[in-house]
Structure formats: structure tokens, C-alpha cells
Amino acid sequence: MTKLLHLDASPRGPRSHTRTLTDDFVTRWVSQRSEVTVAHRDLGVRPPPHVTEGWIAAAFADPATRTPQMRADLAVSEDLVDELLGTDVLVLGVPMYNFGIPAMLKAYIDQIVRVGRTFGFDPEAENPYTPLLPAGKRAYVIVSTGDSGYQSGGPLAGLNQVEPYLRTVFGFIGLDDLEFVYAGNDEFGGERLSASLAAAHDRVAELAV
């Protein structure tokens, strides 16, 4: 049984290009496979809570000594981490905001990057950090942008803080098989937007086999 986790980080509804593209990907992926379960989290509408002082104290405490309040502070994080650990395929829709990721997605990432859960830390080791996610996971990240050319080799690639950050933070916890799909020209509209969306849907069709 393949488990797919579908995350949408856009707060937009039907006007969201990333939502349309992730829906297309998931529909195609499921249609090609007989045994798939899909979990959907709408980070854009229901974002996880931000990290607090209580969360930090609880996350870095010895699990055996955590108080009931500490466990409560980590409850959302525990659910999100458990879900991610049990996921085989991650499909993530990410609108670019000011060259980076939306705050809702950053809140999610802060909840899942956890010492002792998704990465290990040994201050005595030559490399103190160890990724803890099981091998073999894949991620498909669909990015929408106002202009075009943010992909690797494009004229605006140097301004793209979405892909480098996501490759870094997911790689840190052990998810380093990421494929990016870009849809651009939202601010221009018209034929430029339509052509970019069509190309993105074509790429989705190639990947979701």
C-alpha cells in the first residue's frame, strides 16, 4: 500500500494554480495505481501553530521527563511527524511569496523538523546531525510564481528561495528525492499564463505515471 500525503499551502481557493495542479497530480497518480491511500492537509486554510517557548522546551526535553503540558504543546507536531514518517510520496503545492515559501508552510516545516524524531543530534560525532526519515520517500513540489524563469537555469533563478530552501530542509531530515514543477506568469495573465499552466500540467502528466 502506497501512502501519499497531499499538502496545499495556498490560501487561495479555486483561483489557486498550485491547488489545481496538485489535484491534477494526485488524481493521475491514484488512477495509475491500485493500492494508494491519500491524506490531504490544507495548510493554506488551516495552518499549524507557530513554535512557542513551551514547544521549544518540550521538544528538547528528555521524552521521559516531559510533563502533561509539554506533551500537549507537542501534540500537533507529533501527529504531523507520525504522518510524514508513514508517507511514501509527498505532493506539495507552494505559491512563491516574495521569493520564498508562505508562512503557513514554514509553520508546518518547523513542526516536523524535530530532534529525536526526524533528525538525530550527537554533539560528540564528527557530523552531529543524522537524518531519521526512512529511505525511499519522494516529493513532488509544484510552485507557482508571478513571473517566469525561476527554475534552475532560468533568468530569475538567483531570486528563487523556494527550491533551495526546500531541498535543504527536507534533505536535512532525509528526504532528498524532490522533483519541482513550475507554473509562472500569474501576474501577467493572458496567453503567457495559459501557456505556462499548460506546460505545468503536461509535466505533471509525465511525472504522475
C-alpha positions as CSV (number, residue, x, y, z in Angstrom):
1,M,0.0,0.0,0.0
2,T,1.4,3.4,-1.1
3,K,0.7,6.3,1.2
4,L,0.5,9.7,-0.4
5,L,0.4,13.0,1.6
6,H,-1.1,15.9,-0.3
7,L,-0.2,19.3,1.1
8,D,-1.6,22.6,-0.2
9,A,0.0,25.8,1.1
10,S,-2.0,28.4,-0.8
11,P,-4.7,30.3,1.0
12,R,-6.5,30.9,-2.3
13,G,-9.4,28.7,-3.3
14,P,-10.5,28.0,-6.9
15,R,-8.1,30.7,-8.1
16,S,-5.1,28.8,-6.9
17,H,-2.9,27.4,-9.6
18,T,-1.0,25.2,-7.2
19,R,-4.2,23.6,-5.9
20,T,-5.3,22.9,-9.4
21,L,-2.0,21.3,-10.3
22,T,-1.7,19.2,-7.1
23,D,-5.2,18.0,-7.6
24,D,-4.3,17.0,-11.1
25,F,-1.2,15.2,-9.9
26,V,-3.0,13.3,-7.2
27,T,-5.8,12.3,-9.5
28,R,-3.4,11.0,-12.1
29,W,-1.2,9.2,-9.6
30,V,-4.1,7.4,-8.0
31,S,-5.6,6.4,-11.3
32,Q,-2.3,4.6,-12.2
33,R,-2.2,2.5,-9.0
34,S,-4.5,0.0,-7.4
35,E,-3.4,0.4,-3.8
36,V,-3.0,4.1,-2.7
37,T,-4.2,5.9,0.3
38,V,-4.3,9.7,0.2
39,A,-4.2,12.1,3.1
40,H,-4.8,15.8,2.4
41,R,-3.7,18.7,4.7
42,D,-4.8,22.2,3.8
43,L,-2.0,24.3,5.3
44,G,-3.3,27.4,3.4
45,V,-6.6,27.4,5.2
46,R,-5.7,25.6,8.4
47,P,-2.1,26.2,9.1
48,P,-0.3,24.5,12.0
49,P,0.5,26.7,15.0
50,H,3.8,28.5,15.2
51,V,6.6,27.3,17.5
52,T,6.4,28.8,21.0
53,E,8.7,28.8,24.1
54,G,6.7,25.9,25.5
55,W,7.1,23.9,22.3
56,I,10.9,24.5,22.3
57,A,11.3,23.5,25.9
58,A,9.2,20.3,25.3
59,A,10.9,19.4,22.0
60,F,14.4,19.5,23.5
61,A,13.4,17.8,26.8
62,D,14.1,14.2,27.5
63,P,10.8,12.5,26.4
64,A,10.7,10.5,29.7
65,T,10.6,13.7,31.7
66,R,8.0,15.6,29.7
67,T,5.1,17.0,31.7
68,P,1.5,16.7,30.5
69,Q,1.7,20.3,29.4
70,M,4.8,19.6,27.4
71,R,3.1,16.7,25.7
72,A,0.2,18.9,24.9
73,D,2.5,21.6,23.4
74,L,3.9,18.9,21.1
75,A,0.6,17.2,20.2
76,V,0.2,18.7,16.8
77,S,3.9,18.2,16.0
78,E,3.7,14.5,17.0
79,D,0.7,14.0,14.7
80,L,2.4,15.7,11.7
81,V,5.7,13.8,12.2
82,D,3.9,10.5,12.5
83,E,2.0,11.2,9.3
84,L,5.2,12.2,7.5
85,L,7.1,9.1,8.7
86,G,4.4,6.9,7.3
87,T,4.2,8.7,4.0
88,D,5.8,7.3,0.8
89,V,5.0,10.1,-1.6
90,L,4.6,13.8,-0.7
91,V,2.8,16.2,-3.2
92,L,3.2,19.8,-2.2
93,G,1.7,22.9,-3.7
94,V,3.7,26.0,-3.0
95,P,2.9,29.6,-4.2
96,M,6.1,31.7,-4.1
97,Y,5.6,34.7,-1.8
98,N,8.3,37.4,-2.0
99,F,10.7,34.8,-3.5
100,G,10.2,32.4,-0.6
101,I,7.6,30.0,0.9
102,P,4.4,31.0,2.5
103,A,4.4,31.4,6.3
104,M,1.8,28.6,6.6
105,L,4.3,26.1,5.0
106,K,7.1,27.4,7.2
107,A,5.0,26.7,10.3
108,Y,4.5,23.1,9.1
109,I,8.2,22.6,8.5
110,D,9.0,24.0,11.9
111,Q,6.6,21.4,13.4
112,I,8.2,18.4,11.6
113,V,11.9,19.2,11.8
114,R,12.3,17.7,15.3
115,V,15.4,16.5,17.1
116,G,15.0,12.8,18.0
117,R,12.1,12.4,15.6
118,T,13.2,13.5,12.1
119,F,16.9,14.2,12.8
120,G,19.3,12.9,15.3
121,F,21.9,15.0,17.1
122,D,25.2,13.8,18.7
123,P,27.4,16.7,19.8
124,E,30.4,14.2,20.1
125,A,30.2,13.0,16.5
126,E,32.2,14.4,13.6
127,N,28.9,15.1,11.8
128,P,26.5,15.7,14.7
129,Y,23.3,15.6,12.6
130,T,21.7,12.5,11.2
131,P,18.5,12.4,9.1
132,L,15.9,10.0,10.5
133,L,13.3,9.7,7.8
134,P,13.2,6.2,6.3
135,A,14.9,6.0,2.9
136,G,12.8,5.8,-0.3
137,K,10.5,8.7,0.1
138,R,9.8,11.0,-2.8
139,A,8.4,14.5,-3.0
140,Y,6.8,16.4,-5.9
141,V,6.7,20.1,-5.4
142,I,4.6,22.3,-7.6
143,V,5.5,26.0,-7.4
144,S,3.5,28.9,-8.8
145,T,5.2,32.3,-9.4
146,G,4.1,35.8,-10.5
147,D,6.8,35.9,-13.3
148,S,8.5,33.1,-15.1
149,G,12.1,31.9,-15.2
150,Y,12.7,30.9,-11.6
151,Q,13.6,27.3,-12.3
152,S,17.2,26.2,-12.5
153,G,18.9,27.9,-15.4
154,G,16.2,30.5,-15.8
155,P,16.9,34.2,-15.8
156,L,15.3,34.7,-12.3
157,A,16.8,31.5,-10.7
158,G,19.0,33.6,-8.5
159,L,15.9,35.1,-6.8
160,N,14.3,31.7,-6.1
161,Q,14.4,31.0,-2.4
162,V,11.8,28.3,-2.5
163,E,13.6,25.4,-4.2
164,P,17.0,25.8,-2.4
165,Y,15.3,26.1,1.0
166,L,13.0,23.1,0.5
167,R,15.9,21.0,-0.9
168,T,18.0,21.9,2.2
169,V,15.4,21.4,4.9
170,F,13.9,18.2,3.6
171,G,17.3,16.8,2.8
172,F,18.4,17.6,6.4
173,I,15.8,15.2,7.7
174,G,16.4,12.6,4.9
175,L,14.0,13.5,2.1
176,D,16.3,14.3,-0.8
177,D,14.4,12.9,-3.8
178,L,12.5,16.0,-4.8
179,E,11.1,16.9,-8.2
180,F,10.0,20.5,-8.9
181,V,7.3,21.7,-11.4
182,Y,6.9,25.4,-12.1
183,A,3.9,27.4,-13.3
184,G,4.6,31.1,-13.9
185,N,3.3,34.4,-15.2
186,D,0.4,34.7,-12.8
187,E,0.9,38.5,-12.7
188,F,0.8,38.7,-16.5
189,G,-2.2,36.6,-17.2
190,G,-3.5,36.0,-20.7
191,E,-1.7,33.7,-23.1
192,R,1.5,33.8,-21.1
193,L,-0.2,32.4,-18.0
194,S,-2.2,29.9,-20.1
195,A,0.9,28.6,-21.8
196,S,2.8,28.2,-18.5
197,L,-0.1,26.3,-16.9
198,A,-0.5,24.0,-19.9
199,A,3.2,23.2,-19.7
200,A,3.0,22.5,-16.0
201,H,0.0,20.2,-16.5
202,D,2.0,18.4,-19.2
203,R,4.9,18.0,-16.8
204,V,2.5,16.7,-14.1
205,A,1.2,14.1,-16.5
206,E,4.8,12.9,-17.2
207,L,5.6,12.6,-13.5
208,A,2.4,11.0,-12.2
209,V,2.9,7.7,-14.0
